[in-house]
Amino acid sequence: MIVFTTEAILARSLMSDAEWAFYELFIDAVRQPNGRRSADPRLALNGVFWIARTGAPWRDLPAEFGKWSSVYRQFRRWTMAGLWQLVLDGLNDSEAAPDEVQMVDSTIVRAHQHAAGSRKRAPQEGIGRSRGGVSTKIHLRVNGWGLPMRTDITPGQASDYTGYQLIMADNLPAPTVLIADKGYDADSIREAIEERKGQPVIPMRRNRKARKTVDMAVYTLRNLVERCFNRLKNSRRIATRYDKTAESFLGFIDIACIHLWCRRL
């Protein structure tokens, strides 16, 4: 019989010294001058990553990472301070990946019953009802390597038009070519892309009277954003939504996005 030790089970979740040096720069940047510093931020960050990968409840966090409530509170402090978004923006600003060609898309994930019960109304927390039941829609913008640039969430029944406005932040590099599916076929979206000196590669809906051709050789690159969603959902905390608040769920999405960048670089 094979026996797995606790150390072997946790080894996959631990950061190297080089990885910690990278994250520490951003953690120090978001900490308030008179703010409380975690007793062991590296251990807390390892615990957050373990939760993101396994999808386990916070109370099931192994004791080796510290008290679960302390790690959870630290995760919330980092999330509300914008740590994950700051890291993702820093990676995009590094110019390490090509961003002339970009893609946008969305996917729906089921919301677990534990995701209910927030103090805010469900739509404010990005929870709605689509054909698959109670769900959340994740909107994603990726670069030419299929690496995430910006993410956001809406209730599951929300239109892709709504999500498009959320992820096309002006502080990110404007695309030379933007690829999307028919869900983004709107005059307002096409005009917004062209105003930023970009070219939309979006198939037209059947009910369109005025038709425009699409370069299908370029359009096939859209599979990069679909493959990115597939890799993101390897994090079980994303494949099914367990978090009550939009901030926490979006935080875990951004953590998974950062991991994709780190693996590629």
C-alpha positions in Angstrom: 0.0 0.0 0.0 1.3 3.5 -1.0 1.1 6.1 1.8 1.3 9.8 0.9 2.8 12.0 3.5 1.4 15.5 4.2 4.6 17.0 2.9 4.2 15.2 -0.4 0.6 16.3 -0.8 1.4 20.0 -0.1 4.6 20.1 -2.2 2.7 21.0 -5.4 1.3 24.1 -3.7 4.6 25.6 -2.4 6.3 28.5 -4.2 10.0 28.6 -5.0 12.2 31.4 -3.7 12.2 33.1 -7.1 8.4 33.0 -7.3 8.1 34.4 -3.8 10.5 37.3 -4.7 8.2 38.2 -7.6 5.0 38.3 -5.5 6.6 40.0 -2.6 7.2 43.1 -4.6 3.5 43.5 -5.3 2.5 42.6 -1.8 4.6 45.3 -0.4 3.2 47.8 -3.0 -0.4 47.3 -1.8 0.2 47.3 1.9 -0.8 50.5 3.6 2.1 52.3 5.4 0.5 51.8 8.7 -1.3 48.6 7.7 -1.0 45.3 9.5 1.5 42.9 8.1 0.8 39.2 8.1 3.1 37.2 10.4 4.1 35.0 7.4 2.8 36.4 4.1 4.6 33.7 2.1 2.9 30.9 4.0 -0.5 32.7 3.7 0.0 33.1 -0.1 0.8 29.4 -0.4 -2.4 28.6 1.5 -4.4 30.8 -0.9 -2.9 29.1 -3.9 -3.8 25.7 -2.3 -7.4 26.7 -2.0 -7.5 28.0 -5.6 -6.1 24.8 -7.0 -8.1 22.3 -5.0 -11.4 24.2 -4.6 -11.6 23.0 -1.0 -13.6 24.9 1.7 -11.5 27.3 3.7 -12.1 25.3 6.9 -10.3 22.3 5.2 -7.1 24.3 4.7 -4.3 22.1 6.1 -2.9 23.3 9.4 0.6 23.6 7.8 -0.5 26.8 6.2 -1.7 28.3 9.4 -5.1 29.0 10.9 -7.7 29.0 8.1 -9.5 32.1 9.2 -6.2 34.1 9.3 -5.3 33.0 5.7 -8.9 33.8 4.6 -8.8 37.3 6.1 -5.4 37.9 4.5 -6.8 36.8 1.1 -9.7 39.2 1.5 -7.3 42.1 2.4 -5.2 41.4 -0.6 -8.2 41.1 -2.9 -9.8 44.3 -1.7 -6.5 46.1 -2.1 -6.4 45.0 -5.8 -3.3 42.8 -5.4 -4.2 40.3 -8.1 -5.2 42.9 -10.6 -1.9 44.8 -9.9 0.1 41.6 -10.6 -1.8 40.9 -13.8 -1.4 44.5 -15.1 2.3 44.3 -14.3 2.6 41.1 -16.4 0.8 42.8 -19.3 3.0 45.9 -19.1 6.1 43.8 -19.2 5.7 43.4 -23.0 6.8 39.8 -22.6 4.0 38.5 -24.9 2.7 39.9 -28.2 -0.5 41.9 -27.9 -1.2 43.1 -31.5 -3.7 40.3 -31.9 -6.2 39.9 -29.1 -9.2 37.7 -28.5 -12.3 38.0 -26.3 -14.8 35.4 -25.2 -17.0 34.3 -22.3 -17.9 31.1 -20.5 -20.5 30.1 -18.0 -19.8 28.3 -14.7 -22.3 26.8 -12.3 -22.7 28.5 -9.0 -22.8 26.1 -6.0 -25.5 26.4 -3.4 -22.8 27.7 -1.0 -22.3 30.7 -3.3 -25.7 32.0 -2.2 -26.4 34.1 0.9 -24.4 37.2 0.3 -25.6 40.4 1.9 -25.9 42.0 -1.5 -28.4 41.0 -4.1 -27.4 38.1 -6.4 -27.0 40.2 -9.6 -24.6 42.6 -7.8 -22.4 39.5 -6.9 -22.4 38.3 -10.5 -24.9 35.5 -9.9 -27.8 34.9 -12.2 -29.9 32.2 -13.9 -29.1 30.9 -17.4 -30.2 27.8 -19.2 -27.9 25.7 -17.1 -29.4 27.0 -13.8 -27.8 29.4 -11.3 -24.6 30.6 -12.8 -21.9 33.2 -13.4 -20.5 34.3 -16.7 -16.7 34.9 -16.9 -15.5 37.3 -19.5 -11.9 37.1 -20.7 -9.5 39.0 -22.9 -6.3 37.3 -24.0 -3.2 38.3 -26.0 -1.5 36.6 -29.0 -0.1 33.8 -26.8 -3.5 33.1 -25.3 -2.5 34.6 -21.9 -5.1 36.5 -19.9 -5.1 40.3 -20.1 -8.3 41.2 -18.3 -11.2 39.3 -16.6 -14.5 40.2 -15.2 -17.8 38.5 -14.3 -21.5 39.1 -14.8 -24.7 37.1 -14.0 -25.0 34.0 -16.2 -27.8 35.5 -18.3 -25.9 38.7 -19.1 -25.1 39.6 -22.8 -21.6 39.4 -24.1 -22.0 43.0 -25.1 -22.1 43.9 -21.4 -19.0 41.9 -20.7 -17.1 43.4 -23.6 -17.3 46.8 -22.0 -15.9 45.5 -18.7 -12.8 43.8 -20.1 -11.7 46.4 -22.7 -9.9 48.6 -20.3 -8.2 51.7 -21.7 -5.0 51.1 -19.6 -4.2 48.0 -21.6 -2.6 48.0 -25.1 -5.1 48.5 -27.8 -5.4 45.5 -30.3 -4.4 45.8 -33.9 -6.8 42.9 -34.6 -9.5 41.8 -32.2 -11.1 38.4 -32.8 -14.5 37.4 -31.3 -17.4 35.2 -32.1 -20.9 36.1 -33.3 -22.0 37.0 -29.7 -20.0 40.2 -30.1 -21.5 41.2 -33.5 -22.7 44.7 -32.7 -22.2 48.0 -34.5 -21.1 49.7 -31.3 -18.4 47.1 -30.7 -17.1 47.3 -34.2 -17.0 51.1 -34.1 -15.2 51.0 -30.7 -12.5 48.8 -32.1 -12.1 50.9 -35.2 -11.9 54.1 -33.2 -8.9 52.6 -31.5 -7.3 51.9 -34.9 -8.1 48.2 -34.7 -9.6 45.7 -37.1 -12.6 43.6 -35.9 -12.6 40.0 -37.0 -16.1 39.0 -36.0 -18.5 36.8 -38.0 -21.9 38.5 -38.6 -25.2 37.2 -37.4 -27.6 35.6 -39.9 -30.1 38.4 -39.5 -27.6 41.0 -40.7 -28.6 42.5 -44.1 -25.3 44.2 -44.8 -22.7 41.5 -44.8 -18.9 41.7 -44.2 -16.4 39.0 -45.0 -14.1 37.5 -42.3 -10.6 36.2 -42.8 -11.2 32.7 -41.6 -7.4 32.0 -41.4 -7.2 34.8 -38.8 -10.5 33.8 -37.1 -9.2 30.3 -36.3 -6.8 31.9 -33.8 -9.8 32.4 -31.6 -9.2 28.9 -30.3 -6.5 30.5 -28.1 -9.1 32.1 -25.8 -11.1 28.8 -25.6 -7.9 26.9 -24.7 -7.2 29.5 -22.0 -10.6 28.9 -20.5 -9.9 25.2 -20.4 -6.6 25.8 -18.5 -8.2 28.2 -16.1 -10.9 25.6 -15.2 -8.2 23.3 -14.1 -8.4 25.4 -10.9 -11.4 23.8 -9.2 -12.2 27.0 -7.4 -13.1 28.4 -10.8 -14.7 25.4 -12.5 -17.5 25.7 -10.0 -18.2 28.9 -8.1 -18.3 28.5 -4.4 -17.6 32.1 -3.3 -20.4 34.3 -2.2 -18.9 37.6 -3.2 -17.9 38.8 -6.7 -14.6 40.1 -5.4 -13.5 36.8 -4.0 -14.5 34.8 -7.1 -12.8 37.3 -9.4 -9.8 37.2 -7.2 -9.4 33.4 -7.7 -9.9 33.9 -11.4 -7.0 36.4 -11.5 -4.8 34.1 -9.4 -5.3 31.3 -12.0 -4.5 33.8 -14.8 -1.3 34.8 -13.0 -0.3 31.2 -12.8 -0.8 30.7 -16.5 1.6 33.7 -17.1 4.2 32.3 -14.7 4.2 28.9 -16.4 4.7 30.4 -19.8 7.4 32.8 -18.8 
